[in-house]
């Protein structure tokens, strides 16, 4: 009986063996790759591979389940028939293709994010045009696909050579034999689905060891299931009234006046002294520009010569931190001026329109607000978010139209306006030329403007027009950064020749760092980004060293303009912060951090709160006891933020 069962299910076991071997190869390779970021330990190494094998087996059980049920239900008289052979060969080929493809994808994803597949991979699956284009331009795709197909063909060939298909098709089995095999393969995925989560693989304080313990495909589907996290279900809460009270204490300045008597409302009149200025504003949000890439912060590559010079002529914020690790997190923080929320960014959620935002403040002052993007703004839901929050759209759209509920105007970047384009969009020079052209039109119409410009050139595949800088296109991140710097210089040269230049303020800030992966759940240094304001009338170049977040930047700019305005923004005017007010919000899709006084408090998704002391010199976090006062402050921000979003308090009223 055992022989019959083994031959009957020999192809199934071969399929499982292929997956386990490929998964083992991936884990060993990534382990060696990660040695500089982990403290080598035989015990920890064994735990990584034991935990990994556990998740590999659980993942494999899901793949084995369909064919196991097929074999269980297939009558013996049809076993080995032509139809059976077609179904079995096709299933084996497709399954092997998935395994081999995911093996290669794991390496490319790890190179970019230093993590197994997560919600980013899920999001990217939706935007196949941009992602496939990016892969094609970043890697030799025909060669990679040939290797993948070749590897699958080799697996099929060896399997046939070992007569595995022949044995499977020629062996009969009894109902009892099939039942003994089927039951455990049904039970294991059911147990995994009901009781095992990706969080169970996170046994170490070292983030790399946790990621190595996971299985890529399982992580992908875990992210697919948990792309949005309920704050109240997974995170620490406290009395809501106390949270709102604590929040108001921290964000409402003595000169502010509450407008609403509703205890949950923080709508207020922000007052500033002096004559109001009404300059045009061009905000350049630079893709993935970590502060560490600028000479100002110690970089020796020499790739930002213009920005390093421009900073000396600007109001420069030396201690500003990104709220998150992706572009949509930066957009959420900058535009809505709120702390990050767990799971998806609001930019990508369904309920993401009609919010009070920085564009609302500009609109109060008579400005036209526009969002510029060199790619198709359908990507990452950007058109929906900006178009539904009062911005006109200027993008490289290819047919997608916003819904009728939006009154925003859409302007396309036409083919004759493009000199260079990759998968993510037009090069920075092209998007800046479009900004110049639109500014000329606004000036002619005597219409003050606020332009939010999202760049793309500092992104893999790091390609840009040739012969612009001394680094060849596609050579890597350092070349993309230098081209980014060059494009800003050319943009400002053209802008200076325009009649609107003297009355235009240029704001430059990154959306997030190039990489935020670190040993701990949150790596503080990898959230530090450059931010500065250039050409602000009657303001001398200044160094601002106060600790702050992206959410504080535009409330600070409005303060420099001496504006008095109605606000629902949670950000503060940095210049008015006292030392006790200084703080930054830094997080990823699961961990929510409050950084203050070199102390980091992290709220985790198991209703946990971990506190650390940060050493700036070596970027190390030392665990410390959690201060209840600090914890109350952190929870008040994040719990209130979730309540306001869920109950539409952020909406325009």
Residue pairs with C-beta under 8 A, 6 or more apart in sequence:
1 174
1 177
4 171
4 172
4 173
4 177
5 173
5 177
5 180
5 181
6 13
7 167
7 168
7 170
7 171
8 71
8 168
8 171
8 172
8 173
8 177
8 178
9 71
9 168
9 181
10 164
10 167
10 168
10 171
11 88
11 92
11 159
11 164
11 165
11 167
11 168
12 64
12 67
12 68
12 71
12 168
14 159
14 162
14 164
15 63
15 64
15 67
15 92
15 95
15 96
16 60
16 63
16 64
18 96
18 99
18 155
19 56
19 59
19 60
19 63
19 99
20 53
20 56
20 57
20 60
22 99
22 100
22 103
23 52
23 56
23 59
23 215
23 216
24 56
25 103
26 103
26 106
26 107
26 216
27 48
27 49
27 52
27 212
29 107
30 106
30 107
30 110
30 211
30 212
31 45
31 48
31 212
33 110
34 114
34 208
34 212
37 206
37 208
37 519
38 44
38 206
38 208
38 209
38 212
38 519
39 206
44 204
44 209
47 203
47 204
47 213
48 209
48 212
48 213
51 201
51 203
51 213
52 201
52 212
52 213
52 214
52 215
55 196
55 201
55 213
55 214
55 215
55 218
56 215
57 188
58 188
58 189
58 192
58 196
58 215
58 218
59 215
59 217
59 218
61 185
61 188
61 189
61 192
62 189
62 192
63 95
63 98
64 185
65 185
65 186
65 189
66 91
67 88
67 91
68 181
68 182
68 185
68 186
69 182
69 186
70 87
70 91
71 178
71 181
71 182
72 178
72 179
72 181
72 182
74 84
76 172
76 173
78 84
79 169
79 172
80 169
80 170
84 169
85 165
85 169
88 165
88 168
88 169
89 165
92 156
92 159
93 152
93 156
96 152
96 155
96 156
97 148
97 149
97 152
98 217
100 148
100 151
100 152
100 155
101 148
102 216
102 217
104 144
104 147
104 148
105 117
105 216
106 116
106 117
106 216
108 135
108 138
108 139
109 115
109 116
109 117
109 121
109 216
110 116
112 460
113 120
113 515
113 517
114 208
114 211
114 515
114 517
115 211
115 517
116 211
116 214
116 215
116 216
116 219
117 216
117 217
117 219
117 220
117 223
118 219
118 220
118 223
118 589
119 223
119 226
119 227
119 343
119 344
119 589
120 326
121 220
121 223
122 220
122 223
122 224
122 227
123 348
123 380
124 131
125 131
127 378
127 379
127 380
129 376
129 423
130 375
130 376
130 379
130 423
130 424
131 423
132 423
133 422
133 423
133 424
134 422
134 423
134 424
134 459
134 460
134 461
135 141
136 423
137 422
137 423
137 461
137 463
137 474
138 460
138 461
138 462
159 165
160 166
197 222
198 214
198 218
198 219
198 222
198 223
199 605
199 606
201 210
201 213
201 214
202 210
202 213
203 209
203 210
203 213
204 210
204 213
205 520
206 519
206 520
207 517
207 518
207 519
207 520
207 521
208 519
226 343
227 343
227 344
228 342
228 343
228 344
228 349
229 235
229 342
229 343
229 589
229 590
229 605
231 237
231 341
231 342
231 638
231 639
231 642
232 639
232 642
234 342
234 605
234 606
234 607
235 342
235 592
235 603
235 604
235 605
235 607
235 638
235 639
236 603
236 607
236 608
236 609
236 631
236 635
236 639
237 243
237 635
237 639
238 632
238 635
238 636
238 639
240 639
240 640
240 643
241 263
242 632
242 636
243 635
243 636
243 639
243 640
243 643
244 263
244 264
244 636
244 640
244 643
246 632
246 633
246 636
247 266
247 570
247 636
247 637
247 640
248 266
250 581
250 633
250 636
250 637
251 266
251 570
251 572
252 258
252 266
252 268
253 270
253 572
253 573
253 576
255 270
255 271
256 268
256 269
256 270
256 271
257 268
257 269
257 271
258 265
258 266
258 267
258 268
259 265
259 267
259 268
259 269
259 566
260 267
264 643
264 644
264 647
264 649
265 649
266 568
266 570
267 566
267 567
267 568
267 653
268 566
268 567
268 568
269 564
269 565
269 566
269 567
270 555
270 558
270 563
270 564
270 565
270 566
270 567
270 573
271 564
272 558
272 559
272 561
272 562
272 563
272 564
273 562
274 562
275 562
276 365
276 561
276 562
276 563
276 564
277 537
277 560
277 561
277 562
278 365
278 366
278 448
278 561
279 448
279 503
279 504
279 505
279 536
279 537
279 561
280 439
280 442
280 443
280 448
280 449
280 450
280 451
280 500
280 503
280 504
280 505
281 362
281 367
281 449
281 450
281 451
281 504
281 505
281 507
281 557
282 435
282 439
282 451
282 453
282 495
282 504
282 505
282 506
282 507
283 334
283 450
283 451
283 452
283 453
283 507
283 508
283 509
284 453
284 455
284 488
284 506
284 507
284 508
284 509
285 330
285 331
285 334
285 452
285 453
285 454
285 455
285 509
285 510
285 511
286 455
286 458
286 484
286 508
286 509
286 510
286 511
287 327
287 454
287 455
287 456
287 457
287 458
287 459
287 484
287 510
287 511
288 458
288 459
288 510
288 511
288 512
288 513
288 514
289 458
289 481
289 484
289 510
289 513
289 514
289 529
289 530
290 510
290 513
290 514
290 515
290 526
290 528
290 529
291 297
291 510
291 513
291 528
291 529
291 530
292 298
292 299
292 513
292 525
292 528
293 299
293 301
293 303
293 304
293 481
293 514
294 304
294 307
294 308
294 311
294 530
295 302
295 304
295 305
295 308
296 308
296 311
296 316
296 318
296 530
297 528
297 530
301 478
301 481
303 478
303 479
303 481
303 482
303 485
304 481
304 482
304 485
305 485
306 485
306 486
306 488
306 489
307 485
307 488
307 508
307 530
310 488
310 492
310 508
310 532
310 534
311 530
311 532
312 541
313 534
313 541
314 532
314 533
314 534
314 541
315 532
315 533
315 536
315 539
315 541
315 542
315 544
315 560
316 530
316 531
316 532
316 541
316 542
316 543
316 544
317 530
317 531
317 532
317 544
317 546
317 548
317 553
317 574
318 543
318 544
318 545
319 528
319 544
319 545
319 546
319 547
319 548
320 509
320 528
320 529
320 530
320 531
320 548
320 549
320 550
320 552
320 553
320 584
321 524
321 527
321 528
321 529
321 547
321 548
321 549
321 550
321 584
321 585
321 586
321 595
322 329
322 330
322 333
322 510
322 511
322 512
322 513
322 527
322 528
322 529
322 550
322 586
323 329
323 330
323 332
323 333
323 339
323 340
323 527
323 549
323 550
323 551
323 585
323 586
323 587
324 330
324 332
324 333
324 340
324 345
324 512
324 586
324 587
324 588
324 589
325 512
325 513
325 516
325 588
325 589
326 345
326 511
326 512
327 380
327 454
327 511
327 512
328 345
328 347
328 348
328 380
328 381
328 382
329 340
329 345
329 511
329 512
330 510
330 511
330 512
330 550
331 345
331 347
331 382
331 385
331 454
331 511
332 338
332 340
332 345
332 346
332 347
333 339
333 340
333 549
333 550
333 551
333 585
334 358
334 509
334 511
334 550
334 551
334 553
334 554
335 357
335 358
335 359
335 385
335 386
335 389
335 452
336 346
336 355
336 356
336 357
336 358
336 551
336 569
336 650
337 357
337 358
337 551
337 552
337 554
337 555
337 569
337 570
337 571
338 551
338 569
338 570
338 571
338 641
338 644
338 645
338 650
339 549
339 551
339 570
339 585
339 587
339 592
339 637
339 638
339 641
340 585
340 587
340 592
341 592
341 638
341 641
341 642
341 645
342 587
342 589
342 590
342 592
342 605
343 589
343 590
344 589
346 352
346 355
346 385
346 645
347 380
347 381
347 382
347 385
348 380
348 381
348 385
351 645
351 648
352 381
352 384
352 385
352 388
352 389
353 384
353 385
353 388
353 389
353 405
353 406
354 388
354 389
354 651
354 652
355 389
355 650
355 651
355 652
356 567
356 568
356 569
356 650
356 651
356 652
357 389
357 390
357 569
358 450
358 554
358 569
359 369
359 389
359 390
359 391
359 450
359 452
360 389
360 390
360 652
361 554
361 558
361 563
361 565
361 567
361 569
362 369
362 450
363 369
363 390
364 565
364 566
365 448
365 563
365 565
366 448
367 447
367 448
367 449
367 450
368 392
368 442
368 447
368 448
368 449
368 450
369 390
369 391
369 392
369 449
369 450
369 451
369 452
370 391
370 392
370 393
370 394
370 438
370 449
370 450
370 451
370 452
371 377
371 382
371 386
371 387
371 391
371 392
371 393
371 394
371 395
371 452
371 454
372 394
372 395
372 431
372 434
372 435
372 438
372 451
372 452
372 453
372 454
373 382
373 393
373 394
373 395
373 396
373 425
373 431
373 454
373 456
374 395
374 396
374 413
374 421
374 424
374 425
374 426
374 427
374 428
374 430
374 431
374 454
374 455
374 456
375 395
375 396
375 424
375 425
375 426
375 456
376 395
376 396
376 397
376 398
376 400
376 425
377 383
377 386
377 387
377 393
377 395
377 397
378 397
378 400
382 395
382 454
383 393
383 395
383 397
383 400
383 402
383 410
384 402
386 393
386 408
386 452
387 393
387 402
387 406
387 408
387 410
388 405
388 406
388 408
390 408
391 408
391 452
392 408
392 409
392 410
392 411
393 402
393 408
393 409
393 410
393 411
394 410
394 411
394 412
394 413
394 434
394 438
395 410
395 412
395 413
396 412
396 413
396 418
396 421
396 425
396 426
397 410
397 412
401 410
402 408
402 410
411 438
413 426
413 430
413 431
413 434
417 426
417 430
417 433
417 434
418 426
418 430
419 426
419 427
419 429
419 430
419 465
420 426
420 427
420 429
420 430
420 463
420 464
420 465
421 427
421 430
422 456
422 461
422 463
423 461
424 456
424 459
425 431
425 456
426 456
427 456
427 457
427 464
427 465
427 483
427 487
428 455
428 456
428 457
428 464
428 483
428 484
428 487
428 488
428 491
429 465
429 468
429 487
429 490
429 491
431 453
431 455
431 456
432 453
432 487
432 488
432 490
432 491
432 494
433 494
435 451
435 453
435 491
436 491
436 494
436 495
436 498
438 449
438 451
439 449
439 451
439 495
439 498
439 500
439 504
440 498
440 500
442 448
442 449
442 500
443 498
443 499
443 500
454 511
455 484
455 487
457 464
457 480
457 483
457 484
457 487
458 477
458 480
458 481
458 483
458 484
458 514
459 480
461 474
462 473
462 474
462 475
462 476
462 477
462 479
462 480
463 473
463 474
463 480
464 473
464 479
464 480
464 483
465 473
465 483
466 472
466 473
468 483
468 486
469 479
469 482
469 483
469 486
470 482
471 478
471 479
471 482
471 483
472 479
473 479
473 483
477 514
488 508
492 506
492 534
495 501
495 504
495 506
501 535
502 537
503 537
504 535
505 533
505 534
505 535
505 536
505 537
505 557
506 533
506 534
506 535
507 531
507 532
507 533
507 534
507 553
507 557
508 530
508 531
508 532
508 534
509 529
509 530
509 531
509 532
509 550
509 553
510 529
510 530
510 531
512 527
512 529
513 526
513 527
513 528
513 529
515 526
516 523
516 526
516 527
516 588
517 523
517 526
518 525
518 526
518 619
520 612
520 621
521 588
521 591
521 602
521 604
521 610
522 586
522 587
522 588
522 591
522 593
522 600
522 602
523 619
524 586
524 595
524 600
524 614
524 619
524 621
525 616
525 619
527 584
527 586
529 550
531 550
531 553
533 539
533 557
533 560
536 560
539 560
544 574
544 575
546 574
546 577
546 582
547 582
547 583
547 584
547 595
547 596
548 556
548 572
548 574
548 577
548 582
548 583
548 584
549 571
549 583
549 584
549 585
549 586
551 569
551 570
551 571
551 585
552 571
552 572
552 573
552 574
553 571
553 574
554 569
554 571
555 567
555 569
555 571
555 572
555 573
555 574
556 571
556 572
556 573
556 574
556 575
558 565
558 573
559 573
559 575
559 576
560 575
568 649
568 650
570 637
570 641
572 581
582 596
582 597
583 594
583 595
583 596
584 594
584 595
584 596
585 592
585 593
585 594
585 595
585 637
586 593
586 595
586 600
587 593
590 604
590 605
591 602
591 603
591 604
591 605
592 602
592 603
592 634
592 638
593 600
593 601
593 602
593 603
594 600
594 601
594 630
594 633
594 634
594 637
595 614
596 630
598 613
598 614
598 615
598 616
599 611
599 612
599 613
599 614
599 624
599 627
599 630
600 611
600 612
600 614
600 621
601 609
601 610
601 611
601 612
601 626
601 627
601 630
601 631
601 634
602 609
602 610
602 611
602 612
603 609
603 634
603 635
603 638
604 610
609 626
609 631
609 634
610 623
610 626
611 623
611 624
611 625
611 626
611 627
611 630
611 631
612 621
612 622
612 623
612 624
613 621
613 622
613 624
614 620
614 621
615 621
615 622
643 649
644 650
